[in-house]
Amino acid sequence: MATEASGLQEARDAKERAKKLFAKQADVVGVGITRIGTRYGVKVDLGQTPNPSAELPETIDGVPIRIEVVGPVRKR
């Protein structure tokens, strides 16, 4: 299905932008692609709660962003 493939590519592009944007304002420990509703979106995992003054976007180029505070990531 062409629209699903283009939606996935939009999410991939937004993922790269999210890495850069969020890294400037928050403790990012992971960035990936996920389903948000019926669309592809970007999931940003944070190591700690961001500063209240941080301006973290809810969308990037129309792609939804899901933010989750997961805590520090450690090697097992």
PDB file of N, H, CA, C and O in Angstrom:
ATOM      1  N   MET A   1       0.844  -1.177   0.000  1.00  0.00           N
ATOM      2  CA  MET A   1       0.000   0.000   0.000  1.00  0.00           C
ATOM      3  C   MET A   1       0.889   1.241   0.000  1.00  0.00           C
ATOM      4  O   MET A   1       1.718   1.410   0.895  1.00  0.00           O
ATOM      5  N   ALA A   2       0.726   2.093  -0.981  1.00  0.00           N
ATOM      6  H   ALA A   2       0.053   1.955  -1.708  1.00  0.00           H
ATOM      7  CA  ALA A   2       1.612   3.242  -1.169  1.00  0.00           C
ATOM      8  C   ALA A   2       1.527   4.235  -0.014  1.00  0.00           C
ATOM      9  O   ALA A   2       2.553   4.776   0.397  1.00  0.00           O
ATOM     10  N   THR A   3       0.341   4.486   0.517  1.00  0.00           N
ATOM     11  H   THR A   3      -0.493   4.046   0.183  1.00  0.00           H
ATOM     12  CA  THR A   3       0.235   5.468   1.591  1.00  0.00           C
ATOM     13  C   THR A   3       0.917   4.998   2.861  1.00  0.00           C
ATOM     14  O   THR A   3       1.484   5.809   3.594  1.00  0.00           O
ATOM     15  N   GLU A   4       0.871   3.701   3.135  1.00  0.00           N
ATOM     16  H   GLU A   4       0.410   3.043   2.541  1.00  0.00           H
ATOM     17  CA  GLU A   4       1.558   3.188   4.325  1.00  0.00           C
ATOM     18  C   GLU A   4       3.064   3.307   4.155  1.00  0.00           C
ATOM     19  O   GLU A   4       3.766   3.677   5.096  1.00  0.00           O
ATOM     20  N   ALA A   5       3.570   2.997   2.963  1.00  0.00           N
ATOM     21  H   ALA A   5       3.001   2.696   2.198  1.00  0.00           H
ATOM     22  CA  ALA A   5       5.006   3.106   2.704  1.00  0.00           C
ATOM     23  C   ALA A   5       5.465   4.557   2.800  1.00  0.00           C
ATOM     24  O   ALA A   5       6.530   4.837   3.350  1.00  0.00           O
ATOM     25  N   SER A   6       4.663   5.484   2.267  1.00  0.00           N
ATOM     26  H   SER A   6       3.798   5.257   1.820  1.00  0.00           H
ATOM     27  CA  SER A   6       5.056   6.892   2.343  1.00  0.00           C
ATOM     28  C   SER A   6       4.969   7.390   3.783  1.00  0.00           C
ATOM     29  O   SER A   6       5.775   8.222   4.200  1.00  0.00           O
ATOM     30  N   GLY A   7       3.990   6.885   4.552  1.00  0.00           N
ATOM     31  H   GLY A   7       3.335   6.209   4.213  1.00  0.00           H
ATOM     32  CA  GLY A   7       3.887   7.248   5.961  1.00  0.00           C
ATOM     33  C   GLY A   7       5.085   6.764   6.750  1.00  0.00           C
ATOM     34  O   GLY A   7       5.568   7.456   7.646  1.00  0.00           O
ATOM     35  N   LEU A   8       5.569   5.570   6.417  1.00  0.00           N
ATOM     36  H   LEU A   8       5.177   5.008   5.689  1.00  0.00           H
ATOM     37  CA  LEU A   8       6.751   5.035   7.078  1.00  0.00           C
ATOM     38  C   LEU A   8       7.974   5.878   6.735  1.00  0.00           C
ATOM     39  O   LEU A   8       8.803   6.144   7.606  1.00  0.00           O
ATOM     40  N   GLN A   9       8.096   6.297   5.491  1.00  0.00           N
ATOM     41  H   GLN A   9       7.422   6.081   4.784  1.00  0.00           H
ATOM     42  CA  GLN A   9       9.238   7.134   5.105  1.00  0.00           C
ATOM     43  C   GLN A   9       9.180   8.489   5.799  1.00  0.00           C
ATOM     44  O   GLN A   9      10.212   9.013   6.217  1.00  0.00           O
ATOM     45  N   GLU A  10       7.986   9.062   5.926  1.00  0.00           N
ATOM     46  H   GLU A  10       7.147   8.636   5.587  1.00  0.00           H
ATOM     47  CA  GLU A  10       7.842  10.329   6.645  1.00  0.00           C
ATOM     48  C   GLU A  10       8.290  10.167   8.098  1.00  0.00           C
ATOM     49  O   GLU A  10       8.949  11.048   8.649  1.00  0.00           O
ATOM     50  N   ALA A  11       7.929   9.037   8.715  1.00  0.00           N
ATOM     51  H   ALA A  11       7.393   8.322   8.267  1.00  0.00           H
ATOM     52  CA  ALA A  11       8.337   8.771  10.100  1.00  0.00           C
ATOM     53  C   ALA A  11       9.852   8.616  10.192  1.00  0.00           C
ATOM     54  O   ALA A  11      10.465   9.089  11.148  1.00  0.00           O
ATOM     55  N   ARG A  12      10.452   7.965   9.217  1.00  0.00           N
ATOM     56  H   ARG A  12       9.953   7.580   8.440  1.00  0.00           H
ATOM     57  CA  ARG A  12      11.921   7.820   9.214  1.00  0.00           C
ATOM     58  C   ARG A  12      12.599   9.180   9.136  1.00  0.00           C
ATOM     59  O   ARG A  12      13.566   9.446   9.850  1.00  0.00           O
ATOM     60  N   ASP A  13      12.084  10.032   8.265  1.00  0.00           N
ATOM     61  H   ASP A  13      11.299   9.815   7.685  1.00  0.00           H
ATOM     62  CA  ASP A  13      12.653  11.379   8.124  1.00  0.00           C
ATOM     63  C   ASP A  13      12.469  12.182   9.422  1.00  0.00           C
ATOM     64  O   ASP A  13      13.385  12.871   9.871  1.00  0.00           O
ATOM     65  N   ALA A  14      11.274  12.080  10.014  1.00  0.00           N
ATOM     66  H   ALA A  14      10.530  11.519   9.649  1.00  0.00           H
ATOM     67  CA  ALA A  14      10.993  12.800  11.261  1.00  0.00           C
ATOM     68  C   ALA A  14      11.861  12.266  12.395  1.00  0.00           C
ATOM     69  O   ALA A  14      12.257  13.022  13.283  1.00  0.00           O
ATOM     70  N   LYS A  15      12.159  10.970  12.372  1.00  0.00           N
ATOM     71  H   LYS A  15      11.838  10.356  11.652  1.00  0.00           H
ATOM     72  CA  LYS A  15      13.009  10.366  13.412  1.00  0.00           C
ATOM     73  C   LYS A  15      14.373  11.034  13.426  1.00  0.00           C
ATOM     74  O   LYS A  15      14.895  11.353  14.495  1.00  0.00           O
ATOM     75  N   GLU A  16      14.948  11.246  12.270  1.00  0.00           N
ATOM     76  H   GLU A  16      14.524  10.986  11.402  1.00  0.00           H
ATOM     77  CA  GLU A  16      16.267  11.882  12.193  1.00  0.00           C
ATOM     78  C   GLU A  16      16.212  13.311  12.719  1.00  0.00           C
ATOM     79  O   GLU A  16      17.125  13.746  13.420  1.00  0.00           O
ATOM     80  N   ARG A  17      15.160  14.040  12.391  1.00  0.00           N
ATOM     81  H   ARG A  17      14.418  13.687  11.821  1.00  0.00           H
ATOM     82  CA  ARG A  17      15.007  15.411  12.895  1.00  0.00           C
ATOM     83  C   ARG A  17      14.776  15.400  14.399  1.00  0.00           C
ATOM     84  O   ARG A  17      15.296  16.255  15.114  1.00  0.00           O
ATOM     85  N   ALA A  18      13.993  14.430  14.885  1.00  0.00           N
ATOM     86  H   ALA A  18      13.570  13.735  14.304  1.00  0.00           H
ATOM     87  CA  ALA A  18      13.698  14.336  16.322  1.00  0.00           C
ATOM     88  C   ALA A  18      14.975  14.116  17.122  1.00  0.00           C
ATOM     89  O   ALA A  18      15.155  14.710  18.185  1.00  0.00           O
ATOM     90  N   LYS A  19      15.860  13.267  16.616  1.00  0.00           N
ATOM     91  H   LYS A  19      15.715  12.784  15.752  1.00  0.00           H
ATOM     92  CA  LYS A  19      17.127  13.009  17.319  1.00  0.00           C
ATOM     93  C   LYS A  19      17.856  14.320  17.591  1.00  0.00           C
ATOM     94  O   LYS A  19      18.338  14.551  18.700  1.00  0.00           O
ATOM     95  N   LYS A  20      17.934  15.166  16.588  1.00  0.00           N
ATOM     96  H   LYS A  20      17.542  14.979  15.687  1.00  0.00           H
ATOM     97  CA  LYS A  20      18.656  16.425  16.716  1.00  0.00           C
ATOM     98  C   LYS A  20      17.916  17.421  17.603  1.00  0.00           C
ATOM     99  O   LYS A  20      18.521  18.049  18.472  1.00  0.00           O
ATOM    100  N   LEU A  21      16.619  17.567  17.387  1.00  0.00           N
ATOM    101  H   LEU A  21      16.127  17.057  16.681  1.00  0.00           H
ATOM    102  CA  LEU A  21      15.839  18.541  18.154  1.00  0.00           C
ATOM    103  C   LEU A  21      15.772  18.202  19.641  1.00  0.00           C
ATOM    104  O   LEU A  21      15.963  19.072  20.491  1.00  0.00           O
ATOM    105  N   PHE A  22      15.500  16.935  19.951  1.00  0.00           N
ATOM    106  H   PHE A  22      15.345  16.228  19.260  1.00  0.00           H
ATOM    107  CA  PHE A  22      15.335  16.539  21.344  1.00  0.00           C
ATOM    108  C   PHE A  22      16.670  16.504  22.084  1.00  0.00           C
ATOM    109  O   PHE A  22      16.720  16.815  23.274  1.00  0.00           O
ATOM    110  N   ALA A  23      17.745  16.134  21.403  1.00  0.00           N
ATOM    111  H   ALA A  23      17.705  15.881  20.437  1.00  0.00           H
ATOM    112  CA  ALA A  23      19.052  16.045  22.051  1.00  0.00           C
ATOM    113  C   ALA A  23      19.502  17.396  22.603  1.00  0.00           C
ATOM    114  O   ALA A  23      20.260  17.445  23.571  1.00  0.00           O
ATOM    115  N   LYS A  24      19.050  18.478  22.007  1.00  0.00           N
ATOM    116  H   LYS A  24      18.434  18.439  21.220  1.00  0.00           H
ATOM    117  CA  LYS A  24      19.423  19.817  22.455  1.00  0.00           C
ATOM    118  C   LYS A  24      18.707  20.211  23.746  1.00  0.00           C
ATOM    119  O   LYS A  24      19.161  21.111  24.453  1.00  0.00           O
ATOM    120  N   GLN A  25      17.575  19.535  24.064  1.00  0.00           N
ATOM    121  H   GLN A  25      17.206  18.804  23.490  1.00  0.00           H
ATOM    122  CA  GLN A  25      16.743  19.991  25.171  1.00  0.00           C
ATOM    123  C   GLN A  25      16.444  18.943  26.230  1.00  0.00           C
ATOM    124  O   GLN A  25      15.900  19.275  27.283  1.00  0.00           O
ATOM    125  N   ALA A  26      16.787  17.686  25.977  1.00  0.00           N
ATOM    126  H   ALA A  26      17.230  17.416  25.121  1.00  0.00           H
ATOM    127  CA  ALA A  26      16.399  16.631  26.909  1.00  0.00           C
ATOM    128  C   ALA A  26      17.443  15.514  26.911  1.00  0.00           C
ATOM    129  O   ALA A  26      18.305  15.445  26.035  1.00  0.00           O
ATOM    130  N   ASP A  27      17.345  14.646  27.915  1.00  0.00           N
ATOM    131  H   ASP A  27      16.644  14.702  28.627  1.00  0.00           H
ATOM    132  CA  ASP A  27      18.236  13.502  28.070  1.00  0.00           C
ATOM    133  C   ASP A  27      17.673  12.325  27.269  1.00  0.00           C
ATOM    134  O   ASP A  27      16.972  11.476  27.819  1.00  0.00           O
ATOM    135  N   VAL A  28      17.980  12.277  25.975  1.00  0.00           N
ATOM    136  H   VAL A  28      18.550  12.967  25.527  1.00  0.00           H
ATOM    137  CA  VAL A  28      17.442  11.254  25.077  1.00  0.00           C
ATOM    138  C   VAL A  28      18.249   9.965  25.228  1.00  0.00           C
ATOM    139  O   VAL A  28      19.476   9.977  25.126  1.00  0.00           O
ATOM    140  N   VAL A  29      17.548   8.852  25.471  1.00  0.00           N
ATOM    141  H   VAL A  29      16.551   8.842  25.553  1.00  0.00           H
ATOM    142  CA  VAL A  29      18.214   7.554  25.570  1.00  0.00           C
ATOM    143  C   VAL A  29      17.802   6.621  24.434  1.00  0.00           C
ATOM    144  O   VAL A  29      18.376   5.543  24.281  1.00  0.00           O
ATOM    145  N   GLY A  30      16.810   7.025  23.635  1.00  0.00           N
ATOM    146  H   GLY A  30      16.343   7.901  23.759  1.00  0.00           H
ATOM    147  CA  GLY A  30      16.398   6.205  22.502  1.00  0.00           C
ATOM    148  C   GLY A  30      15.379   6.924  21.641  1.00  0.00           C
ATOM    149  O   GLY A  30      14.561   7.701  22.136  1.00  0.00           O
ATOM    150  N   VAL A  31      15.440   6.652  20.330  1.00  0.00           N
ATOM    151  H   VAL A  31      16.104   6.022  19.928  1.00  0.00           H
ATOM    152  CA  VAL A  31      14.476   7.207  19.385  1.00  0.00           C
ATOM    153  C   VAL A  31      14.131   6.094  18.400  1.00  0.00           C
ATOM    154  O   VAL A  31      15.021   5.454  17.839  1.00  0.00           O
ATOM    155  N   GLY A  32      12.831   5.866  18.195  1.00  0.00           N
ATOM    156  H   GLY A  32      12.109   6.385  18.652  1.00  0.00           H
ATOM    157  CA  GLY A  32      12.415   4.808  17.283  1.00  0.00           C
ATOM    158  C   GLY A  32      11.118   5.150  16.584  1.00  0.00           C
ATOM    159  O   GLY A  32      10.521   6.201  16.821  1.00  0.00           O
ATOM    160  N   ILE A  33      10.693   4.247  15.721  1.00  0.00           N
ATOM    161  H   ILE A  33      11.178   3.394  15.529  1.00  0.00           H
ATOM    162  CA  ILE A  33       9.436   4.409  14.992  1.00  0.00           C
ATOM    163  C   ILE A  33       8.416   3.469  15.612  1.00  0.00           C
ATOM    164  O   ILE A  33       8.728   2.323  15.934  1.00  0.00           O
ATOM    165  N   THR A  34       7.191   3.964  15.777  1.00  0.00           N
ATOM    166  H   THR A  34       6.938   4.895  15.515  1.00  0.00           H
ATOM    167  CA  THR A  34       6.122   3.188  16.395  1.00  0.00           C
ATOM    168  C   THR A  34       4.805   3.522  15.715  1.00  0.00           C
ATOM    169  O   THR A  34       4.713   4.477  14.944  1.00  0.00           O
ATOM    170  N   ARG A  35       3.802   2.732  16.008  1.00  0.00           N
ATOM    171  H   ARG A  35       3.877   1.956  16.634  1.00  0.00           H
ATOM    172  CA  ARG A  35       2.445   3.048  15.550  1.00  0.00           C
ATOM    173  C   ARG A  35       1.795   3.939  16.594  1.00  0.00           C
ATOM    174  O   ARG A  35       1.827   3.637  17.787  1.00  0.00           O
ATOM    175  N   ILE A  36       1.211   5.031  16.144  1.00  0.00           N
ATOM    176  H   ILE A  36       1.185   5.277  15.175  1.00  0.00           H
ATOM    177  CA  ILE A  36       0.438   5.917  17.006  1.00  0.00           C
ATOM    178  C   ILE A  36      -0.925   6.025  16.330  1.00  0.00           C
ATOM    179  O   ILE A  36      -1.076   6.699  15.311  1.00  0.00           O
ATOM    180  N   GLY A  37      -1.895   5.365  16.901  1.00  0.00           N
ATOM    181  H   GLY A  37      -1.772   4.818  17.729  1.00  0.00           H
ATOM    182  CA  GLY A  37      -3.197   5.275  16.246  1.00  0.00           C
ATOM    183  C   GLY A  37      -3.066   4.446  14.990  1.00  0.00           C
ATOM    184  O   GLY A  37      -2.581   3.315  15.039  1.00  0.00           O
ATOM    185  N   THR A  38      -3.489   4.988  13.870  1.00  0.00           N
ATOM    186  H   THR A  38      -3.883   5.907  13.830  1.00  0.00           H
ATOM    187  CA  THR A  38      -3.415   4.267  12.592  1.00  0.00           C
ATOM    188  C   THR A  38      -2.220   4.696  11.761  1.00  0.00           C
ATOM    189  O   THR A  38      -2.067   4.259  10.621  1.00  0.00           O
ATOM    190  N   ARG A  39      -1.371   5.550  12.323  1.00  0.00           N
ATOM    191  H   ARG A  39      -1.496   5.905  13.249  1.00  0.00           H
ATOM    192  CA  ARG A  39      -0.227   6.093  11.575  1.00  0.00           C
ATOM    193  C   ARG A  39       1.089   5.664  12.196  1.00  0.00           C
ATOM    194  O   ARG A  39       1.143   5.175  13.325  1.00  0.00           O
ATOM    195  N   TYR A  40       2.138   5.860  11.431  1.00  0.00           N
ATOM    196  H   TYR A  40       2.094   6.257  10.515  1.00  0.00           H
ATOM    197  CA  TYR A  40       3.471   5.718  11.984  1.00  0.00           C
ATOM    198  C   TYR A  40       3.842   7.018  12.665  1.00  0.00           C
ATOM    199  O   TYR A  40       3.473   8.102  12.214  1.00  0.00           O
ATOM    200  N   GLY A  41       4.575   6.895  13.753  1.00  0.00           N
ATOM    201  H   GLY A  41       4.875   6.014  14.120  1.00  0.00           H
ATOM    202  CA  GLY A  41       5.039   8.063  14.475  1.00  0.00           C
ATOM    203  C   GLY A  41       6.428   7.792  15.023  1.00  0.00           C
ATOM    204  O   GLY A  41       7.025   6.749  14.757  1.00  0.00           O
ATOM    205  N   VAL A  42       6.928   8.740  15.786  1.00  0.00           N
ATOM    206  H   VAL A  42       6.443   9.588  16.002  1.00  0.00           H
ATOM    207  CA  VAL A  42       8.258   8.642  16.378  1.00  0.00           C
ATOM    208  C   VAL A  42       8.103   8.569  17.889  1.00  0.00           C
ATOM    209  O   VAL A  42       7.361   9.353  18.481  1.00  0.00           O
ATOM    210  N   LYS A  43       8.800   7.632  18.509  1.00  0.00           N
ATOM    211  H   LYS A  43       9.403   6.996  18.028  1.00  0.00           H
ATOM    212  CA  LYS A  43       8.796   7.498  19.967  1.00  0.00           C
ATOM    213  C   LYS A  43      10.167   7.939  20.467  1.00  0.00           C
ATOM    214  O   LYS A  43      11.198   7.443  20.014  1.00  0.00           O
ATOM    215  N   VAL A  44      10.159   8.876  21.404  1.00  0.00           N
ATOM    216  H   VAL A  44       9.321   9.279  21.772  1.00  0.00           H
ATOM    217  CA  VAL A  44      11.395   9.386  21.986  1.00  0.00           C
ATOM    218  C   VAL A  44      11.424   8.968  23.451  1.00  0.00           C
ATOM    219  O   VAL A  44      10.547   9.344  24.228  1.00  0.00           O
ATOM    220  N   ASP A  45      12.439   8.187  23.823  1.00  0.00           N
ATOM    221  H   ASP A  45      13.152   7.882  23.192  1.00  0.00           H
ATOM    222  CA  ASP A  45      12.623   7.748  25.208  1.00  0.00           C
ATOM    223  C   ASP A  45      13.615   8.680  25.891  1.00  0.00           C
ATOM    224  O   ASP A  45      14.700   8.951  25.377  1.00  0.00           O
ATOM    225  N   LEU A  46      13.208   9.165  27.077  1.00  0.00           N
ATOM    226  H   LEU A  46      12.327   8.945  27.495  1.00  0.00           H
ATOM    227  CA  LEU A  46      14.053  10.080  27.831  1.00  0.00           C
ATOM    228  C   LEU A  46      14.562   9.416  29.101  1.00  0.00           C
ATOM    229  O   LEU A  46      13.876   8.586  29.697  1.00  0.00           O
ATOM    230  N   GLY A  47      15.756   9.784  29.504  1.00  0.00           N
ATOM    231  H   GLY A  47      16.313  10.458  29.019  1.00  0.00           H
ATOM    232  CA  GLY A  47      16.352   9.250  30.717  1.00  0.00           C
ATOM    233  C   GLY A  47      15.817   9.890  31.980  1.00  0.00           C
ATOM    234  O   GLY A  47      15.883   9.295  33.056  1.00  0.00           O
ATOM    235  N   GLN A  48      15.291  11.091  31.861  1.00  0.00           N
ATOM    236  H   GLN A  48      15.238  11.574  30.987  1.00  0.00           H
ATOM    237  CA  GLN A  48      14.706  11.791  33.006  1.00  0.00           C
ATOM    238  C   GLN A  48      13.673  12.788  32.499  1.00  0.00           C
ATOM    239  O   GLN A  48      13.642  13.124  31.315  1.00  0.00           O
ATOM    240  N   THR A  49      12.838  13.250  33.404  1.00  0.00           N
ATOM    241  H   THR A  49      12.863  12.978  34.366  1.00  0.00           H
ATOM    242  CA  THR A  49      11.805  14.220  33.049  1.00  0.00           C
ATOM    243  C   THR A  49      12.464  15.487  32.528  1.00  0.00           C
ATOM    244  O   THR A  49      13.383  16.014  33.155  1.00  0.00           O
ATOM    245  N   PRO A  50      11.999  15.979  31.382  1.00  0.00           N
ATOM    246  CA  PRO A  50      12.615  17.188  30.829  1.00  0.00           C
ATOM    247  C   PRO A  50      12.294  18.422  31.657  1.00  0.00           C
ATOM    248  O   PRO A  50      11.309  18.458  32.395  1.00  0.00           O
ATOM    249  N   ASN A  51      13.126  19.408  31.522  1.00  0.00           N
ATOM    250  H   ASN A  51      13.926  19.379  30.923  1.00  0.00           H
ATOM    251  CA  ASN A  51      12.917  20.701  32.168  1.00  0.00           C
ATOM    252  C   ASN A  51      11.575  21.258  31.697  1.00  0.00           C
ATOM    253  O   ASN A  51      11.279  21.192  30.504  1.00  0.00           O
ATOM    254  N   PRO A  52      10.758  21.800  32.593  1.00  0.00           N
ATOM    255  CA  PRO A  52       9.455  22.349  32.187  1.00  0.00           C
ATOM    256  C   PRO A  52       9.548  23.431  31.112  1.00  0.00           C
ATOM    257  O   PRO A  52       8.591  23.653  30.370  1.00  0.00           O
ATOM    258  N   SER A  53      10.681  24.095  31.027  1.00  0.00           N
ATOM    259  H   SER A  53      11.458  23.915  31.630  1.00  0.00           H
ATOM    260  CA  SER A  53      10.829  25.145  30.019  1.00  0.00           C
ATOM    261  C   SER A  53      11.232  24.599  28.647  1.00  0.00           C
ATOM    262  O   SER A  53      11.271  25.347  27.670  1.00  0.00           O
ATOM    263  N   ALA A  54      11.529  23.307  28.569  1.00  0.00           N
ATOM    264  H   ALA A  54      11.497  22.698  29.362  1.00  0.00           H
ATOM    265  CA  ALA A  54      11.906  22.701  27.289  1.00  0.00           C
ATOM    266  C   ALA A  54      10.711  22.749  26.337  1.00  0.00           C
ATOM    267  O   ALA A  54       9.580  22.456  26.725  1.00  0.00           O
ATOM    268  N   GLU A  55      10.978  23.114  25.113  1.00  0.00           N
ATOM    269  H   GLU A  55      11.897  23.352  24.798  1.00  0.00           H
ATOM    270  CA  GLU A  55       9.929  23.179  24.093  1.00  0.00           C
ATOM    271  C   GLU A  55      10.039  21.958  23.197  1.00  0.00           C
ATOM    272  O   GLU A  55      10.659  22.004  22.135  1.00  0.00           O
ATOM    273  N   LEU A  56       9.427  20.858  23.641  1.00  0.00           N
ATOM    274  H   LEU A  56       8.923  20.820  24.503  1.00  0.00           H
ATOM    275  CA  LEU A  56       9.487  19.603  22.901  1.00  0.00           C
ATOM    276  C   LEU A  56       8.271  19.495  21.991  1.00  0.00           C
ATOM    277  O   LEU A  56       7.139  19.612  22.462  1.00  0.00           O
ATOM    278  N   PRO A  57       8.485  19.275  20.694  1.00  0.00           N
ATOM    279  CA  PRO A  57       7.363  19.248  19.753  1.00  0.00           C
ATOM    280  C   PRO A  57       6.487  17.997  19.905  1.00  0.00           C
ATOM    281  O   PRO A  57       6.967  16.929  20.284  1.00  0.00           O
ATOM    282  N   GLU A  58       5.205  18.155  19.603  1.00  0.00           N
ATOM    283  H   GLU A  58       4.816  19.023  19.295  1.00  0.00           H
ATOM    284  CA  GLU A  58       4.267  17.032  19.600  1.00  0.00           C
ATOM    285  C   GLU A  58       4.188  16.393  18.225  1.00  0.00           C
ATOM    286  O   GLU A  58       3.753  15.249  18.089  1.00  0.00           O
ATOM    287  N   THR A  59       4.610  17.137  17.201  1.00  0.00           N
ATOM    288  H   THR A  59       4.963  18.066  17.312  1.00  0.00           H
ATOM    289  CA  THR A  59       4.691  16.623  15.837  1.00  0.00           C
ATOM    290  C   THR A  59       5.931  17.200  15.178  1.00  0.00           C
ATOM    291  O   THR A  59       6.421  18.261  15.566  1.00  0.00           O
ATOM    292  N   ILE A  60       6.425  16.499  14.190  1.00  0.00           N
ATOM    293  H   ILE A  60       6.027  15.638  13.874  1.00  0.00           H
ATOM    294  CA  ILE A  60       7.510  16.990  13.350  1.00  0.00           C
ATOM    295  C   ILE A  60       7.097  16.722  11.917  1.00  0.00           C
ATOM    296  O   ILE A  60       6.897  15.570  11.532  1.00  0.00           O
ATOM    297  N   ASP A  61       6.969  17.758  11.138  1.00  0.00           N
ATOM    298  H   ASP A  61       7.130  18.694  11.451  1.00  0.00           H
ATOM    299  CA  ASP A  61       6.520  17.641   9.741  1.00  0.00           C
ATOM    300  C   ASP A  61       5.227  16.840   9.634  1.00  0.00           C
ATOM    301  O   ASP A  61       5.049  16.069   8.691  1.00  0.00           O
ATOM    302  N   GLY A  62       4.325  17.019  10.598  1.00  0.00           N
ATOM    303  H   GLY A  62       4.470  17.645  11.365  1.00  0.00           H
ATOM    304  CA  GLY A  62       3.045  16.336  10.579  1.00  0.00           C
ATOM    305  C   GLY A  62       3.057  14.928  11.148  1.00  0.00           C
ATOM    306  O   GLY A  62       2.007  14.294  11.252  1.00  0.00           O
ATOM    307  N   VAL A  63       4.233  14.430  11.520  1.00  0.00           N
ATOM    308  H   VAL A  63       5.086  14.944  11.436  1.00  0.00           H
ATOM    309  CA  VAL A  63       4.364  13.084  12.091  1.00  0.00           C
ATOM    310  C   VAL A  63       4.215  13.198  13.610  1.00  0.00           C
ATOM    311  O   VAL A  63       4.915  13.992  14.239  1.00  0.00           O
ATOM    312  N   PRO A  64       3.310  12.411  14.209  1.00  0.00           N
ATOM    313  CA  PRO A  64       3.125  12.505  15.666  1.00  0.00           C
ATOM    314  C   PRO A  64       4.334  11.989  16.442  1.00  0.00           C
ATOM    315  O   PRO A  64       5.021  11.063  16.011  1.00  0.00           O
ATOM    316  N   ILE A  65       4.577  12.610  17.597  1.00  0.00           N
ATOM    317  H   ILE A  65       4.019  13.363  17.947  1.00  0.00           H
ATOM    318  CA  ILE A  65       5.686  12.241  18.465  1.00  0.00           C
ATOM    319  C   ILE A  65       5.114  11.746  19.794  1.00  0.00           C
ATOM    320  O   ILE A  65       4.234  12.384  20.370  1.00  0.00           O
ATOM    321  N   ARG A  66       5.614  10.614  20.275  1.00  0.00           N
ATOM    322  H   ARG A  66       6.329  10.095  19.806  1.00  0.00           H
ATOM    323  CA  ARG A  66       5.251  10.109  21.603  1.00  0.00           C
ATOM    324  C   ARG A  66       6.507  10.176  22.459  1.00  0.00           C
ATOM    325  O   ARG A  66       7.553   9.646  22.086  1.00  0.00           O
ATOM    326  N   ILE A  67       6.393  10.835  23.613  1.00  0.00           N
ATOM    327  H   ILE A  67       5.543  11.265  23.916  1.00  0.00           H
ATOM    328  CA  ILE A  67       7.528  10.987  24.525  1.00  0.00           C
ATOM    329  C   ILE A  67       7.264  10.137  25.752  1.00  0.00           C
ATOM    330  O   ILE A  67       6.174  10.178  26.323  1.00  0.00           O
ATOM    331  N   GLU A  68       8.271   9.362  26.160  1.00  0.00           N
ATOM    332  H   GLU A  68       9.156   9.329  25.697  1.00  0.00           H
ATOM    333  CA  GLU A  68       8.142   8.545  27.369  1.00  0.00           C
ATOM    334  C   GLU A  68       9.421   8.643  28.185  1.00  0.00           C
ATOM    335  O   GLU A  68      10.522   8.501  27.652  1.00  0.00           O
ATOM    336  N   VAL A  69       9.268   8.888  29.484  1.00  0.00           N
ATOM    337  H   VAL A  69       8.374   9.004  29.917  1.00  0.00           H
ATOM    338  CA  VAL A  69      10.412   8.902  30.388  1.00  0.00           C
ATOM    339  C   VAL A  69      10.612   7.465  30.861  1.00  0.00           C
ATOM    340  O   VAL A  69       9.780   6.919  31.587  1.00  0.00           O
ATOM    341  N   VAL A  70      11.728   6.856  30.442  1.00  0.00           N
ATOM    342  H   VAL A  70      12.403   7.299  29.853  1.00  0.00           H
ATOM    343  CA  VAL A  70      11.997   5.450  30.762  1.00  0.00           C
ATOM    344  C   VAL A  70      13.112   5.289  31.791  1.00  0.00           C
ATOM    345  O   VAL A  70      13.359   4.185  32.274  1.00  0.00           O
ATOM    346  N   GLY A  71      13.772   6.369  32.121  1.00  0.00           N
ATOM    347  H   GLY A  71      13.571   7.267  31.729  1.00  0.00           H
ATOM    348  CA  GLY A  71      14.888   6.296  33.054  1.00  0.00           C
ATOM    349  C   GLY A  71      16.185   5.996  32.318  1.00  0.00           C
ATOM    350  O   GLY A  71      16.202   5.862  31.094  1.00  0.00           O
ATOM    351  N   PRO A  72      17.267   5.893  33.075  1.00  0.00           N
ATOM    352  CA  PRO A  72      18.564   5.632  32.461  1.00  0.00           C
ATOM    353  C   PRO A  72      18.587   4.244  31.814  1.00  0.00           C
ATOM    354  O   PRO A  72      17.965   3.302  32.304  1.00  0.00           O
ATOM    355  N   VAL A  73      19.304   4.145  30.725  1.00  0.00           N
ATOM    356  H   VAL A  73      19.810   4.910  30.326  1.00  0.00           H
ATOM    357  CA  VAL A  73      19.475   2.860  30.053  1.00  0.00           C
ATOM    358  C   VAL A  73      20.861   2.339  30.398  1.00  0.00           C
ATOM    359  O   VAL A  73      21.858   3.040  30.227  1.00  0.00           O
ATOM    360  N   ARG A  74      20.917   1.116  30.881  1.00  0.00           N
ATOM    361  H   ARG A  74      20.107   0.546  31.020  1.00  0.00           H
ATOM    362  CA  ARG A  74      22.189   0.515  31.285  1.00  0.00           C
ATOM    363  C   ARG A  74      22.466  -0.745  30.475  1.00  0.00           C
ATOM    364  O   ARG A  74      21.552  -1.475  30.091  1.00  0.00           O
ATOM    365  N   LYS A  75      23.716  -0.972  30.232  1.00  0.00           N
ATOM    366  H   LYS A  75      24.458  -0.379  30.544  1.00  0.00           H
ATOM    367  CA  LYS A  75      24.128  -2.191  29.553  1.00  0.00           C
ATOM    368  C   LYS A  75      23.969  -3.367  30.505  1.00  0.00           C
ATOM    369  O   LYS A  75      24.324  -3.260  31.679  1.00  0.00           O
ATOM    370  N   ARG A  76      23.454  -4.464  30.031  1.00  0.00           N
ATOM    371  H   ARG A  76      23.166  -4.551  29.077  1.00  0.00           H
ATOM    372  CA  ARG A  76      23.282  -5.662  30.878  1.00  0.00           C
ATOM    373  C   ARG A  76      24.471  -6.577  30.757  1.00  0.00           C
ATOM    374  O   ARG A  76      24.507  -7.630  31.393  1.00  0.00           O
TER     375      ARG A  76
END
